[in-house]
C-alpha cells in the first residue's frame, strides 16, 4: 500500500492513509486507554504490539480479507465483515466508509472503537 503513514502507540502500530489521520488519532488513544485492561484480564505479562491496517473502503477491505485468508477473489463477503485479526495483524475498514456500508451506515465512532477493541482481543 503506497503513501501510507504509520502511527505508533503503546499497544499497536497503525498503518493508514492521510485521510484517516484524525480517525487514527482518536482510535489510537482509545486503544491505549483500554488495551491494558485486556492484558490484565487474560493475565498476560508480555505486552507486544500488533500492526493495525486501516483500509480506506469496504471494497478494498474485501480484497485484502480474501487475500489474507487465501479465498477466491470472486467470493462475495457479507456487508457485516468490516474487521478481522488474521496472519498476526488487524485489518479494518475505515470508519470514513461506514456511511456506504448498509449494515454499518448508522454506526457511531463509539461502535467503531468497540469493533477495533474486539479484534484487538483476538490478538491478545
Residue, then its C-alpha position, 0 to 999 in steps of 0.5 A: x500500500x503506497x503513501x501510507x503513514x504509520x502511527x505508533x502507540x503503546x499497544x499497536x502500530x497503525x498503518x493508514x492513509x492521510x485521510x484517516x489521520x484524525x480517525x487514527x488519532x482518536x482510535x489510537x488513544x482509545x486503544x491505549x486507554x483500554x488495551x491494558x485492561x485486556x492484558x490484565x484480564x487474560x493475565x498476560x505479562x508480555x505486552x507486544x504490539x500488533x500492526x493495525x491496517x486501516x483500509x480506506x473502503x469496504x471494497x478494498x477491505x474485501x480484497x485484502x480479507x480474501x487475500x489474507x485468508x487465501x479465498x477466491x477473489x470472486x467470493x462475495x463477503x457479507x456487508x457485516x465483515x468490516x474487521x478481522x485479526x488474521x496472519x498476526x495483524x488487524x485489518x479494518x475498514x475505515x470508519x470514513x466508509x461506514x456511511x456506504x456500508x448498509x449494515x454499518x451506515x448508522x454506526x457511531x465512532x463509539x461502535x467503531x472503537x468497540x469493533x477495533x477493541x474486539x479484534x484487538x482481543x483476538x490478538x491478545 
